[in-house]
Amino acid sequence: MPIALTAALFILSILLVAAIFKLSSQEKYSSLKKIHREKKLGSLISAIALSWGGIQGYELLGQDFPSVAGIIPILTPTLIIGVYFLMDYIFTRAFGGLIIMLVCELFYRSQDFEMPVRFVFSFIGYAFAIAAMYMVGQPWRFRDYLFKSAVNEQFGSKLAGAITVALVVMFIPFVIAYV
């Protein structure tokens, strides 16, 4: 995937999380309070992330371990179906997994060019990856922040603002190097 597309998807994903926290307290977006358990959208995101991971696994293992790589095309659809029927908090877990994959791809693709103050880009990227790991491993934390931002509009606004500022600061070195 080209780096511009990876960066765009990552930015959209992070801004979606910020928008969820910001809008959850407004009455007309009250359905966002239940998004952490959204099964259909979560299954779609999960299918995208697992398919992407399956393709990468097949490419990486295909030359050295063809017997293992032959299992991946069978295992990936099975996992996608299993996630739908067996997982709780599918949206939160799948979205966290997608963010982790986007961060990894972004770091991999950004190695090709010299970036001033790369540590800022990397540090904030790792912070987003750790937050995404919490979304996968402990999805109730996302739910708790969502409920807190739904009750307290200032908390949701501050959290969304912090996420957006971190995203902007993260991409300043990226933009300098890419332009």
Backbone hydrogen bonds, N-H to C=O, Kabsch-Sander energy under -0.5 kcal/mol:
donor,donor_aa,acceptor,acceptor_aa,energy
6,T,2,P,-2.3
7,A,3,I,-2.8
8,A,4,A,-2.3
9,L,5,L,-2.6
10,F,6,T,-2.4
11,I,7,A,-2.7
12,L,8,A,-2.6
13,S,9,L,-2.3
14,I,10,F,-2.5
15,L,11,I,-2.6
16,L,12,L,-1.9
17,V,13,S,-1.8
18,A,14,I,-2.2
19,A,15,L,-2.6
20,I,16,L,-2.2
21,F,17,V,-2.0
22,K,18,A,-2.3
23,L,19,A,-3.0
24,S,20,I,-1.3
26,Q,23,L,-1.4
29,Y,26,Q,-1.0
30,S,27,E,-1.5
32,L,29,Y,-2.0
33,K,30,S,-1.5
34,K,31,S,-1.4
35,I,32,L,-1.3
37,R,34,K,-1.5
38,E,35,I,-1.7
42,G,38,E,-0.7
43,S,39,K,-2.1
44,L,40,K,-2.0
45,I,41,L,-2.5
46,S,42,G,-2.6
47,A,43,S,-2.6
48,I,44,L,-2.2
49,A,45,I,-2.7
50,L,46,S,-3.1
51,S,47,A,-2.3
52,W,48,I,-2.5
53,G,49,A,-2.6
54,G,50,L,-2.5
55,I,51,S,-2.5
56,Q,52,W,-2.3
57,G,53,G,-2.6
58,Y,54,G,-2.5
59,E,55,I,-2.3
60,L,56,Q,-2.6
61,L,57,G,-2.5
62,G,58,Y,-1.6
63,Q,59,E,-0.5
65,F,61,L,-2.6
69,A,65,F,-2.5
70,G,66,P,-1.7
71,I,68,V,-1.2
72,I,68,V,-0.8
74,I,71,I,-0.9
75,L,71,I,-2.8
76,T,72,I,-2.6
78,T,74,I,-1.1
79,L,75,L,-2.5
80,I,76,T,-2.2
81,I,77,P,-2.3
82,G,78,T,-2.6
83,V,79,L,-2.6
84,Y,80,I,-1.4
85,F,81,I,-1.6
86,L,82,G,-2.6
87,M,83,V,-1.8
91,F,38,E,-0.6
92,T,36,H,-1.0
93,R,89,Y,-2.4
94,A,90,I,-3.1
95,F,91,F,-2.7
96,G,92,T,-2.1
97,G,93,R,-2.3
98,L,94,A,-2.4
99,I,95,F,-2.2
100,I,96,G,-2.2
101,M,97,G,-2.2
102,L,98,L,-2.4
103,V,99,I,-2.6
104,C,100,I,-2.4
105,E,101,M,-2.3
106,L,102,L,-2.5
107,F,103,V,-2.6
108,Y,104,C,-2.4
109,R,105,E,-2.7
110,S,106,L,-1.8
111,Q,108,Y,-0.9
112,D,109,R,-0.9
113,F,110,S,-0.8
118,R,115,M,-0.9
120,V,117,V,-1.4
121,F,117,V,-1.0
122,S,118,R,-3.0
123,F,119,F,-2.9
124,I,120,V,-2.2
125,G,121,F,-1.9
126,Y,122,S,-2.8
127,A,123,F,-1.9
128,F,124,I,-2.3
129,A,125,G,-2.2
130,I,126,Y,-2.6
131,A,127,A,-2.3
132,A,128,F,-2.3
133,M,129,A,-2.1
134,Y,130,I,-1.9
135,M,131,A,-1.6
136,V,132,A,-1.7
137,G,133,M,-3.1
138,Q,134,Y,-2.6
141,R,138,Q,-1.9
142,F,138,Q,-0.6
143,R,139,P,-1.8
144,D,140,W,-2.6
145,Y,141,R,-2.4
146,L,142,F,-2.4
147,F,143,R,-2.9
148,K,144,D,-2.5
149,S,145,Y,-2.4
150,A,146,L,-1.7
151,V,147,F,-1.8
152,N,148,K,-2.7
153,E,151,V,-0.7
156,G,152,N,-1.9
157,S,153,E,-2.3
158,K,154,Q,-2.7
159,L,155,F,-2.7
160,A,156,G,-2.4
161,G,157,S,-2.4
162,A,158,K,-2.6
163,I,159,L,-2.3
164,T,160,A,-2.3
165,V,161,G,-2.9
166,A,162,A,-2.4
167,L,163,I,-2.0
168,V,164,T,-2.5
169,V,165,V,-2.8
170,M,166,A,-2.3
171,F,167,L,-1.7
172,I,168,V,-0.7
172,I,169,V,-0.7
174,F,170,M,-0.6
175,V,171,F,-2.7
176,I,172,I,-2.3
177,A,173,P,-2.3
178,Y,174,F,-2.6
179,V,175,V,-2.4
